[in-house]
């Protein structure tokens, strides 16, 4: 098992009340699983992904990632776990505009102390898998939105994480680009063995996942 969350609770204070978003939620992810999480805006999808990705902390509950209890780790150890084991894809690509596509893939590997040649070779191999080698020297502003988002997925995979958390990855894409992105994710997940957890409003995106869950009243249910 890659990830196990138990009894996750999270609340936010508003001007008039304490709003409980996640109400004792349980969640597990195994190697190579593709899981979709749906639900209306404001139901807690992004909050859950941020907690699972150690970008936010629950009010209570436990989170185990790759056998490590997150609550027992200090900030440095959490950052190391996040860098080694978790990839992120967001609705906006967040590529570094001043760097080329290739450099955007090399940088996270260099942060992991991978040498320049190995990082470059792996980045070129990833681009080759999805037919983007011709874009390697382009900056993000000179490629299409669909291509930028595909590069963002490759960047999430650059350090061979155990799990990739994707928050509305097709939200800014047209139907054709969204379909191309999901075909790529499905192919790479099958080939490389990463688990994907995808928060989405899009039923087409959910349809490629083997497990479909919905947040309702602060808990996850199978759909």
N, C-alpha and C positions, 0 to 999 in steps of 0.2 A: 504494500500500500504506500502510495506517495504522500497522500495528505489525508488527515482526519481531523475534522472539527466537531466539537461536542458542546452542545448547550450554549451556542454563541448568542449573546445578547448585546444590543447596541441601541442607545437612545440619544436623542438630540434635544436640547432645550430651545424652545421658542419663546417669544415674548409673553405667551400666556399659559404654556403647558410644557410638560416633558413628553416628547413624542418617541415612543418605542418603535424602532424600525425592525429590528431582528429580535425574535422572542423565543430564545432557547433553541436555535436552529442547529441541526445535525447535518453533516455532509462528509462524504468520503470520495476519494479519487484514487483509482488504481492505474498502474502503468498502461499507457497507450489508449486510455479511454477518451472518447470525445463526448462531452456533456454540454448541453445547452441549458441556460437558465433564462426563463422569460418572466414576464410580469409587467404590470403597468408602470409608467413613470412614477418615481417616488416610492416604489415598493421596497427598495433596498438592494437592487442588483449590484450597483457600483459600490455601495458600502460593503457588501459581502466580498466582492472581488478585492477591494482594498485591504480588508482584514485578512483574507486568505493569502494575499501577496505581501503581508507584513508592512504595508504602507500605512495602516491604521491599526488600532488596538481595540478589541472588544471590551465592553464594560465587565463582562464575566464570561466564563467558558474556557475551553482549552483548544489549542491548535497544535497539531503535530505534523511536521513536514520532514519527509525522509528520515523518520525515526527520531527527530529532535523535537523536544517540547519547547515551543517558542517562548513561553512565559519564563523559562529558566535561563534564557540567553540575554546577554547584555547587548547594547546597541551595536557594538562592533561585530559580534557574532551573528546578530540578525542580518546586518548588511552583507556579511560574507555568505550566509545561507541564501539570501535573496539573489545575490549575484551569481551564485553557483547553480542554484536549483530552480529558479523561477524566471520565466520570460513574460514580458508584458506587451500587449498590443492594444492601443486605444483607438477611439473613433477618429481622432486626428493623428496623423502619422508621427509627429514630433521628431522628424529627422533633423539633423543639424544642417542648416541651410548653407553654411560656409564650407562644408565638406562634400566631397563627391559621394556617390552611392557606395562605391567600394570602401571609401574611408569610413562611412557610417557603419559598415559591417566590421571593419577592422578594430575600431575604437573600443567596443566592449570587450573584445578579446585581449587587447593590450592592457586593459584595466585588470584582467585576470592573469597578467604576467606571461601571456603567450607571446612567443617571439614573433617579430614582424613577418618573417617569411611564412611561418605556419599559419598565422592569422590571415595573411593575404591569400594563401593557397586555399584555405577553407572558405573564405569569402567568395572567391572566384568559383569554387565548386558549387556553392549554394546558388549563386547567380546563374550558373550554367543549368542547374536542375530546373529552373523556372524560365529559362530563355531570356534572361535579362543581362547577359554578358555585354551586349552592345551598349548598355546604359551605365557600365561601371564607372566611366569617367565623367558622367553627367552629374550636375548638382540637382538636388531635389526639385528646384523651381523649374527645371527644363524638361521634366518628365510628367506623364499624365497622373491624375489622381489615383487611378487604379494601380499604376506602377509604383507610386510612392507607398501605397498601402501594402503592396506585395513586398517591397523592400523592408518595410517596418516589421512584417512577419519574419523575414529572413534575419533581421537584426535580433529579434526575440529568440531566434533559434541558434544564434552564432556561438553561444557558450554551451550548447547542448544541455539545456535545462531539463529537469525531469517533468516540468509542467509549464504550460503557457496559459496565462489568463488574458482573455480578449474581451474588452468592453465595447460592445457595439462596433465591431471592426468594419462592418459594411455600411454604417450609418450615413457616411458622406458620399457613397458611391452610387452610380446608376446601376440598373439591373444587370447589364452585361458585365460590368467591372466587378460587381458583387459576386456574380456567378463564377467568374474567373478566379477571384480571390479564394472562394470557398473550395473550388476544385483543387487549388494549390495547397490549401491547408489540409484537406483530406488526403491528398497524395503524400505530402511531407510527413504527416502524422503517421501514416501507415508505414512509410519507409524508415523514418528515423526513430519512431517509438515514443515520441513525446505524448503526454496527455494534454488535452486542450479543454479548458472550461470557457465557454463562450456565452456572455450575456448578450441577449438579442431580442429585438421586437420582430424580427423577420422570420416568418414560418419556413421559408426556403432554407435559411441558414440552419434552423433547428432540425430540419428534415435530414441533414447529412449526419447528425449526431446519433449515436447509438442509444444514448440516455437523454431524456428530456424532462426537465424539472421546472417547476413554477413556484415563485415566491408568492404566497398568499397569506395574509394576516401574520406576516413575520416568520413564517416557517416554509420549508421546502416540501413540495408534494410532487409525486410522479404524474406525468400527463401522457 
